[in-house]
Amino acid sequence: MTINRIGNINSNGLNNTKIERKENAQGFSGLLSQSLKISKHANERLQTQNINIDSSTLTKLEEAIKKAEQKGLKNDVLVLNGDVAYIVNVKNRVVVTVKDVNSLKDNIFTNIDGVLMI
């Protein structure tokens, strides 16, 4: 009767499991870092101005961020979508604020890297 060492088999299996968990964790955090976030301020503006963001608008905003990144923009951009203006931080993928275009008269936007119309 031959007895195999169980310790070697288990340690190899555990090491493989740890590596997979690290890869999955990095994949998940990478996914989180790529998704668009809405700041508390922007969320408040959406509610007070009765502006709704549907999945189609979110998709357009995400595409706008990708285009801005491709052009080398890293900071805030003004994204115009119909009658709504969004200030989006490209680097952090965050909608910073939202404004109804009709209320933009006499407003000045500073520190904007670019303007995208979607």
C-alpha positions in Angstrom: 0.0 0.0 0.0 1.4 3.4 -1.0 0.5 6.6 0.8 0.7 9.9 -1.1 1.5 13.1 0.6 -1.7 15.1 0.9 0.1 18.3 2.0 1.6 18.9 -1.4 -1.6 18.4 -3.3 -3.6 20.7 -1.0 -1.0 23.5 -1.0 -0.9 23.5 -4.8 -4.7 23.7 -4.9 -4.8 26.5 -2.3 -2.3 28.5 -4.2 -4.2 28.2 -7.4 -7.4 29.3 -5.6 -5.7 32.4 -4.2 -4.4 33.4 -7.6 -7.9 33.0 -9.1 -9.4 35.1 -6.3 -6.9 37.9 -6.9 -7.6 37.9 -10.6 -11.3 38.0 -10.0 -11.0 40.8 -7.5 -8.9 42.8 -9.9 -11.4 42.2 -12.6 -14.3 43.3 -10.4 -12.5 46.5 -9.2 -11.6 47.2 -12.8 -15.2 46.9 -13.8 -16.2 49.3 -11.0 -13.6 51.8 -12.1 -15.0 51.7 -15.6 -18.6 52.3 -14.8 -20.1 55.8 -14.7 -20.9 57.2 -11.3 -23.2 60.1 -10.4 -22.1 62.4 -7.6 -24.4 63.3 -4.7 -24.6 66.9 -6.0 -25.6 65.8 -9.5 -28.2 63.4 -8.1 -29.7 66.3 -6.1 -29.8 68.5 -9.3 -31.5 65.7 -11.2 -34.2 65.5 -8.5 -34.7 69.3 -8.1 -34.9 69.9 -11.8 -37.0 66.8 -12.6 -34.4 65.4 -15.0 -34.4 61.7 -15.6 -31.4 59.6 -16.8 -32.5 56.5 -18.5 -30.2 53.6 -19.7 -29.9 55.2 -23.2 -28.6 58.4 -21.7 -26.2 56.5 -19.5 -24.9 54.7 -22.5 -24.4 58.0 -24.4 -22.6 59.5 -21.5 -20.3 56.5 -21.2 -19.6 56.7 -25.0 -18.8 60.4 -24.6 -16.3 59.6 -21.8 -14.6 57.1 -24.1 -14.4 59.7 -26.9 -13.0 62.3 -24.5 -10.4 59.8 -23.3 -9.4 59.0 -26.9 -8.8 62.7 -27.4 -6.6 62.8 -24.4 -9.0 64.7 -22.1 -8.6 63.9 -18.5 -10.5 66.5 -16.4 -14.0 67.9 -16.6 -15.9 68.0 -19.9 -19.3 69.6 -20.7 -21.6 67.0 -22.3 -24.7 68.4 -24.0 -27.5 66.0 -24.6 -30.7 67.6 -25.9 -31.8 70.1 -23.3 -29.6 68.8 -20.5 -26.0 69.7 -19.8 -23.7 67.4 -17.8 -20.3 68.2 -16.3 -18.4 64.9 -16.3 -15.0 64.2 -14.8 -13.4 62.0 -17.4 -10.6 60.6 -15.2 -12.9 59.5 -12.3 -15.9 58.8 -14.6 -18.2 60.8 -12.4 -21.1 63.1 -13.4 -20.3 66.1 -11.3 -23.3 68.2 -12.0 -26.4 68.4 -14.2 -28.1 71.5 -15.5 -31.2 72.2 -17.7 -29.9 74.0 -20.8 -32.7 76.6 -20.5 -31.3 77.7 -17.2 -27.7 78.1 -18.6 -28.1 81.7 -19.7 -25.4 84.0 -18.2 -23.6 81.0 -16.7 -19.8 80.6 -17.1 -18.2 77.2 -17.1 -14.5 77.2 -16.1 -11.9 74.5 -16.1 -13.5 72.6 -18.9 -11.2 70.5 -21.1 -13.8 70.1 -23.9 -17.4 70.0 -25.0 -19.1 67.0 -26.4 -22.6 67.0 -28.0 -24.4 63.7 -27.9 
